[in-house]
Amino acid sequence: MSQPLATWTDDASRHPLLVWWSRLDNRYQIEVQRTGQGTANLCIFDHNEGDKELLCEPTGLMYDALFGPDVDDVSKWQDRGVQFVDSLSGA
């Protein structure tokens, strides 16, 4: 089980393995955590449940995200996060 790398109370959280992160519905924290060169995990945590990990799946990083995440990657991660959270509520 992984833990969030971004701090819920800090909108400017930084961590060397944190590629991108966002919050959804003021409850879920979605993070992309680097696992190696060009590889990462997309993780979703439920802040209301003590940052319980709900999802952690492999994802790629275009250009190894050396200068930040690629906009296409971010769009894909956002869509996956919304899709997963919506599936929890049966939406």
Backbone torsions as a table, in degrees:
resi	resn	phi	psi	omega
1	MET	NA	130.6	178.2
2	SER	-93.8	166.7	178.2
3	GLN	-121.8	155.0	176.9
4	PRO	-62.7	142.6	175.5
5	LEU	-93.6	-25.9	177.2
6	ALA	-89.7	141.0	178.6
7	THR	-84.1	130.0	-176.3
8	TRP	-56.8	-36.8	-174.5
9	THR	-88.8	-0.5	-177.2
10	ASP	-120.2	106.6	-178.7
11	ASP	-70.3	-9.0	-179.8
12	ALA	-113.9	29.5	-177.4
13	SER	-55.2	137.9	177.3
14	ARG	-132.5	139.9	175.4
15	HIS	-153.1	140.4	-177.5
16	PRO	-58.7	-26.2	-178.9
17	LEU	-98.0	-1.0	-179.0
18	LEU	-90.1	111.9	-178.0
19	VAL	-86.4	-43.8	-177.0
20	TRP	-159.9	150.7	175.3
21	TRP	-155.3	157.5	179.9
22	SER	-157.1	162.1	174.8
23	ARG	-113.5	149.4	-178.2
24	LEU	-133.4	131.7	176.9
25	ASP	57.3	25.8	-179.5
26	ASN	51.4	29.9	-179.0
27	ARG	-140.2	-42.5	-173.1
28	TYR	-102.7	138.8	174.6
29	GLN	-112.4	124.1	-179.9
30	ILE	-107.9	127.8	-178.8
31	GLU	-133.1	149.0	167.4
32	VAL	-112.1	115.8	-176.0
33	GLN	-110.3	121.5	-179.0
34	ARG	-62.5	134.7	177.0
35	THR	-116.6	-14.7	-179.7
36	GLY	-179.8	-169.9	179.4
37	GLN	-72.4	114.4	178.7
38	GLY	78.2	7.3	-179.3
39	THR	-129.7	152.6	179.7
40	ALA	-161.2	171.4	172.6
41	ASN	-116.5	138.0	170.5
42	LEU	-92.4	118.4	-176.3
43	CYS	-121.8	143.3	176.9
44	ILE	-125.9	129.3	-178.1
45	PHE	-120.3	145.3	177.4
46	ASP	-99.9	104.7	-178.0
47	HIS	-64.2	-34.4	-179.8
48	ASN	-67.8	-16.8	179.9
49	GLU	-111.9	35.9	176.9
50	GLY	70.9	33.6	-178.7
51	ASP	61.8	36.7	177.5
52	LYS	-62.8	132.9	177.0
53	GLU	-73.3	124.6	178.2
54	LEU	-103.1	-29.5	-177.1
55	LEU	-152.6	139.6	171.9
56	CYS	-151.4	107.7	-176.2
57	GLU	-135.0	150.0	-179.4
58	PRO	-64.2	145.4	174.5
59	THR	-145.5	157.6	179.6
60	GLY	-94.2	168.7	177.0
61	LEU	-130.0	112.5	176.3
62	MET	-62.2	135.0	176.6
63	TYR	56.6	23.0	179.9
64	ASP	62.3	10.1	178.4
65	ALA	51.6	39.2	-177.5
66	LEU	-62.8	-35.2	-177.9
67	PHE	-113.4	25.0	-176.8
68	GLY	110.8	166.6	-175.9
69	PRO	-71.5	148.2	175.6
70	ASP	-73.1	142.7	-177.5
71	VAL	-60.2	-33.8	177.4
72	ASP	-66.7	-38.9	176.4
73	ASP	-63.0	-46.8	-178.7
74	VAL	-59.4	-43.3	178.5
75	SER	-60.4	-43.0	178.9
76	LYS	-63.5	-43.5	-179.3
77	TRP	-66.7	-40.8	178.0
78	GLN	-62.0	-46.5	179.6
79	ASP	-61.1	-42.8	-179.7
80	ARG	-65.5	-40.9	178.5
81	GLY	-62.0	-47.2	179.3
82	VAL	-63.5	-43.4	179.7
83	GLN	-59.6	-44.9	-178.0
84	PHE	-66.2	-48.4	-178.8
85	VAL	-63.0	-40.7	176.4
86	ASP	-60.9	-34.7	-179.6
87	SER	-68.1	-25.1	178.8
88	LEU	-67.4	-34.4	-177.8
89	SER	-96.1	-0.5	179.9
90	GLY	77.2	15.2	-178.8
91	ALA	-72.1	NA	NA
